[in-house]
């Protein structure tokens, strides 16, 4: 049975940690789903890990739909959430509805994610959820704001912490089913997690959140540069490079392919 937003909320009530990872193509998504994660995020981080951009801003809506379709074809169990890319939801409510609607209509994703929690974004979340579109929020370090926030930890002083807290509360009140807390102090993440009735999904926010998400390329050692809060569980880049070098040597010295007996 596929995980749903309602199930994630039950997991929070049961104090059962939620496991989430990203995916950007069929092969990775199939493996992540078979491993038993609860949620797969088709994040706009694919702009960097799959398409080679310097940040998330250039990825288009058509590209997000293309990659989300592949991820959905590969999965049977995890909740699939697709990011709304930069400037595909910020211009107007009509634009946000059109963008979210395209993703849900043209893929099999069950929910969308958008960044920020200021009043205009909260209004957008409220409208989307009224239309029956499940929305996951994202506060703290929001990568689409890289040119104003950089990649610095957010919520470090009292004023900024209050802003992040208020944004998370506004997203819950607007109807979001969960909220990502990225790169904020653990104490702030703990306060937000205790205050909200919806799940918090941490990335660089300590162990106190209701769940955790990592960019799968960071976890597997496929990223050229990973954030300081990521944990690499495998050096897949090295394994792939070694395998290709061995194959190349076999071809060049004539040991592959083997001749018929």
C-alpha positions as CSV (number, residue, x, y, z in Angstrom):
1,X,0.0,0.0,0.0
2,X,1.3,3.4,-0.9
3,X,2.1,5.8,1.9
4,X,-0.2,8.9,2.0
5,X,0.0,12.3,3.8
6,X,-2.5,10.9,6.3
7,X,-0.2,8.0,7.1
8,X,2.7,10.4,7.7
9,X,0.6,12.3,10.2
10,X,-0.2,9.0,12.0
11,X,3.5,8.3,12.1
12,X,4.1,11.5,13.9
13,X,1.4,10.7,16.4
14,X,3.0,7.3,16.9
15,X,6.5,8.8,17.2
16,X,7.6,6.6,14.3
17,X,10.5,8.3,12.4
18,X,9.7,9.1,8.8
19,X,12.4,8.2,6.2
20,X,12.7,10.3,3.0
21,X,15.1,10.5,0.2
22,X,15.3,12.2,-3.2
23,X,15.2,10.5,-6.6
24,X,15.5,11.9,-10.1
25,X,15.3,8.9,-12.5
26,X,13.8,5.4,-12.8
27,X,16.8,3.4,-11.7
28,X,17.5,5.4,-8.5
29,X,13.8,5.6,-7.6
30,X,13.2,1.9,-8.0
31,X,16.1,1.1,-5.6
32,X,15.0,3.8,-3.1
33,X,11.4,2.5,-3.1
34,X,12.4,-1.1,-2.8
35,X,14.6,-0.2,0.2
36,X,11.4,0.8,2.0
37,X,11.6,4.6,2.5
38,X,8.3,6.3,3.3
39,X,8.6,9.3,1.0
40,X,10.5,10.1,-2.2
41,X,11.0,13.8,-3.1
42,X,11.7,14.6,-6.7
43,X,13.5,17.7,-5.6
44,X,14.7,20.5,-7.7
45,X,18.1,19.6,-6.4
46,X,18.1,17.4,-9.6
47,X,19.1,20.6,-11.3
48,X,22.6,20.0,-9.8
49,X,22.8,16.3,-9.3
50,X,21.3,15.2,-12.6
51,X,21.6,18.2,-14.9
52,X,24.9,19.8,-13.8
53,X,23.6,23.3,-12.9
54,X,25.3,25.3,-10.2
55,X,22.0,25.8,-8.2
56,X,18.3,24.9,-8.4
57,X,17.1,28.0,-10.2
58,X,17.5,26.9,-13.9
59,X,15.4,23.7,-13.8
60,X,12.1,24.1,-15.7
61,X,8.6,22.8,-15.0
62,X,8.8,20.6,-18.0
63,X,12.1,19.1,-16.7
64,X,10.5,18.5,-13.3
65,X,7.5,16.8,-14.9
66,X,9.8,14.6,-17.0
67,X,11.8,13.4,-14.1
68,X,8.8,13.0,-11.8
69,X,7.2,10.8,-14.4
70,X,10.2,8.5,-14.4
71,X,10.3,8.3,-10.6
72,X,6.5,7.5,-10.5
73,X,6.9,4.7,-13.0
74,X,9.5,3.1,-10.8
75,X,7.7,3.2,-7.5
76,X,4.9,1.3,-5.8
77,X,5.0,2.2,-2.1
78,X,6.6,5.5,-1.2
79,X,4.7,8.8,-1.2
80,X,5.9,10.8,-4.2
81,X,6.3,14.6,-3.7
82,X,7.5,16.8,-6.6
83,X,9.1,20.2,-6.1
84,X,7.6,23.3,-7.8
85,X,10.6,24.9,-9.5
86,X,11.6,28.6,-9.1
87,X,9.2,31.2,-10.5
88,X,6.5,28.6,-11.4
89,X,4.3,29.5,-8.4
90,X,5.5,32.9,-7.0
91,X,3.9,35.2,-9.6
92,X,0.2,34.6,-8.8
93,X,-2.3,32.1,-7.3
94,X,-3.4,31.2,-10.9
95,X,0.2,30.4,-11.8
96,X,0.7,28.2,-8.7
97,X,-2.6,26.4,-9.4
98,X,-1.7,25.7,-13.0
99,X,1.8,24.5,-12.1
100,X,0.7,22.2,-9.3
101,X,-2.2,21.0,-11.4
102,X,0.1,20.1,-14.3
103,X,2.4,18.0,-12.0
104,X,-0.5,16.1,-10.5
105,X,-2.2,15.6,-13.9
106,X,0.8,14.7,-16.0
107,X,2.6,12.5,-13.4
108,X,1.5,10.1,-10.8
109,X,2.9,12.2,-7.9
110,X,0.6,12.5,-4.9
111,X,1.8,15.9,-3.6
112,X,3.9,18.9,-4.3
113,X,6.4,20.9,-2.3
114,X,7.1,24.6,-2.4
115,X,9.5,26.9,-0.5
116,X,8.9,29.7,2.0
117,X,6.2,30.6,4.5
118,X,5.6,34.3,4.2
119,X,2.0,35.5,3.8
120,X,1.9,35.2,0.0
121,X,3.1,31.6,0.1
122,X,0.8,30.7,2.9
123,X,-2.1,32.1,0.9
124,X,-0.9,29.9,-2.0
125,X,-0.8,26.8,0.2
126,X,-4.3,27.6,1.5
127,X,-5.7,27.8,-2.0
128,X,-4.0,24.7,-3.3
129,X,-5.1,22.6,-0.4
130,X,-8.7,23.9,-0.8
131,X,-8.5,22.5,-4.3
132,X,-7.5,19.1,-3.0
133,X,-3.8,19.4,-3.8
134,X,-1.6,18.0,-1.0
135,X,1.2,20.5,-0.2
136,X,4.5,20.0,1.8
137,X,6.1,23.2,3.0
138,X,9.8,24.1,3.3
139,X,11.3,26.7,5.6
140,X,14.8,27.6,7.0
141,X,17.4,27.4,4.3
142,X,15.4,27.6,1.0
143,X,17.7,27.0,-1.9
144,X,15.6,28.9,-4.4
145,X,16.6,32.0,-2.4
146,X,20.3,31.3,-2.8
147,X,21.0,34.8,-4.0
148,X,19.6,36.4,-0.9
149,X,20.2,33.7,1.8
150,X,23.2,31.8,0.4
151,X,23.6,28.4,1.9
152,X,24.1,29.7,5.5
153,X,22.3,28.2,8.5
154,X,19.0,30.1,9.2
155,X,17.4,30.9,12.5
156,X,20.6,31.5,14.4
157,X,19.4,34.7,16.1
158,X,16.2,35.4,17.9
159,X,14.6,37.5,15.2
160,X,15.4,35.0,12.4
161,X,14.3,32.1,14.6
162,X,11.0,33.8,15.2
163,X,10.6,34.3,11.4
164,X,11.2,30.6,10.7
165,X,8.9,29.5,13.5
166,X,6.1,31.8,12.3
167,X,6.5,30.6,8.7
168,X,6.2,26.9,9.8
169,X,3.1,27.7,11.8
170,X,1.6,29.6,8.9
171,X,2.1,26.7,6.6
172,X,0.4,24.3,9.0
173,X,-2.5,26.7,9.4
174,X,-2.7,27.0,5.6
175,X,-3.2,23.2,5.3
176,X,0.3,21.8,4.6
177,X,0.5,18.2,5.5
178,X,4.3,18.4,6.4
179,X,7.1,20.9,6.4
180,X,10.8,20.5,5.6
181,X,13.1,22.2,8.1
182,X,16.5,22.8,6.4
183,X,19.7,23.9,8.0
184,X,18.4,25.4,11.2
185,X,19.6,25.0,14.8
186,X,18.5,21.8,16.5
187,X,16.9,23.7,19.4
188,X,14.7,25.7,16.9
189,X,13.8,22.5,15.0
190,X,12.8,20.8,18.3
191,X,10.6,23.8,19.2
192,X,8.9,23.8,15.8
193,X,8.4,20.0,15.9
194,X,6.8,20.2,19.3
195,X,4.5,23.1,18.3
196,X,3.2,21.6,15.0
197,X,0.7,18.8,14.7
198,X,2.0,18.0,11.2
199,X,5.3,16.1,10.6
200,X,8.6,18.0,10.4
201,X,11.1,16.6,8.0
202,X,14.7,17.6,8.8
203,X,17.7,18.1,6.6
204,X,20.5,19.6,8.6
205,X,18.2,20.3,11.5
206,X,19.3,17.7,14.0
207,X,17.7,14.4,15.1
208,X,14.7,16.0,16.8
209,X,12.4,16.2,13.7
210,X,9.7,13.7,13.0
211,X,11.6,12.5,9.9
212,X,14.8,13.0,7.9
213,X,15.5,13.6,4.2
214,X,18.8,13.5,2.4
215,X,19.7,14.1,-1.3
216,X,20.4,10.6,-2.4
217,X,23.4,11.6,-4.5
218,X,25.0,12.9,-1.3
219,X,24.2,9.7,0.6
220,X,25.7,7.5,-2.2
221,X,28.8,9.6,-2.8
222,X,27.7,10.8,-6.2
223,X,27.8,14.5,-5.5
224,X,30.8,16.5,-6.4
225,X,30.2,18.7,-3.4
226,X,27.9,17.9,-0.4
227,X,26.5,20.2,2.3
228,X,28.2,19.9,5.7
229,X,25.1,18.2,7.3
230,X,25.0,15.4,4.7
231,X,26.2,11.9,5.5
232,X,27.9,9.8,2.9
233,X,27.0,6.1,3.3
234,X,28.8,4.8,0.2
235,X,31.5,6.0,-2.2
236,X,29.5,4.9,-5.3
237,X,31.5,7.3,-7.5
238,X,34.6,5.4,-6.7
239,X,33.0,2.0,-7.3
240,X,31.6,3.1,-10.7
241,X,34.9,4.7,-11.7
242,X,36.8,1.5,-10.8
243,X,34.3,-0.7,-12.7
244,X,34.6,1.4,-15.8
245,X,38.4,1.4,-15.6
246,X,38.4,-2.4,-15.3
247,X,36.0,-2.7,-18.2
248,X,38.2,-0.4,-20.3
249,X,41.3,-2.4,-19.4
250,X,39.6,-5.6,-20.4
251,X,38.6,-4.2,-23.8
252,X,42.0,-2.8,-24.5
253,X,43.9,-6.0,-23.5
254,X,41.5,-8.2,-25.3
255,X,40.0,-10.1,-22.4
256,X,36.5,-8.8,-23.0
257,X,34.4,-10.1,-24.6
258,X,35.4,-13.7,-24.3
259,X,35.6,-15.6,-27.6
260,X,33.0,-18.4,-28.2
261,X,34.3,-21.8,-27.2
